[in-house]
Structures are given as structure tokens and as C-alpha cells.
Amino acid sequence: MTQHALDQPYRGGFVGPEHRFALTVYFEDTDTAGIVYYANYLKFMERARSDMIRAAGVDQVGELQRSGSAYAVADVSIKYLRPARLGDDLVVVSTVEAVRGVSVLIQQRVMLGAELLTDASVTAAFLTADGRPQRQPREWVDRFKAISEGHAPGA
């Protein structure tokens, strides 16, 4: 069977230091009034963050299979400014704000065009299989620091 371009999952990407991940609001994302349910913004940001980490060249799947270690959200601060609605085309813009030995601080904004809908600060901690913080691989720290300094992967 022939593989078609439409059979490939959507991937976001870096524009300078920003990772951009586009999505559409579907009926399943909304309440009966057609407004995005508040917890679904966290799902949108999770997809975008996972895609950003992949685009940065970090192999989370391989590390999880090899050692059981993975990133987990340790802290979220979120502000809901305006609602998204059924049918809206959104972009989640993610930037690396700080890199520490065991964590990465990521700023994530959900945008409708130029309008800011949701603004969040997310700390992703690198944890062992039993849930203890551990140092991130040096190569990953270097990649995240380069992104935070404005050097997109592949640039």
C-alpha cells in the first residue's frame, strides 16, 4: 500500500526560538455552549510541548523504553484570558524560558490569530522510573539552552 502525505501526523516546528503547533477546536473540546472546556487547554499545551521536545531532538520515547525516565509536569501556572470556541483555529506557541539540571521551564500561549487566549508557565521535571527527579542528559540541556538563547534546532 502506498503511503500518502495525508497519512502523516501533523508536526509543529520552530520559528526562531518559538515552537508553533496549530490545531482546530473540535466539538469534543467544547461544552454545550461551544466554548472550550478549561481542562482541554492543558491537553492542547501537552500536545504542543511533546511536539516541541521531539522537534528539539529529544528522544523521550527511546529514553522511556531504555531507562523508564521521562518528563512529567511538576508545576503549572495558567491564566485564562478569553475563550476559544468550536471551529477556531488556534496556535500554541511554546518557548523555553529556563533550563535547570532536572527541569525545563516552558512558557506556553494559546493564540487565536494575534489574540492571546491562555497563558501558562509549565515546569517539566525529568524523573526516574520511580518518580524521583534526576539530571537531564547533558545533550538535552544543551539543546534546550540553545533554544532559550534563540537558536532553533536545525538553524
Buried (B, 14 or more C-beta within 10 A) or exposed (E): EEEEEEEEEEEBBBEEBBBBBEBEBEEEBBEEEBBBEEEBBBEBBBBBBBBBBBBBEBEBEEBEEEEEBBBEBBEEEBEBEEBBBBEBEBBBBBBBEBBBEBBBBBBBBBBBEEEBBBBBBBBBBBBEEEEEBBEBBEEBBEBBBBBBEEBBBEE
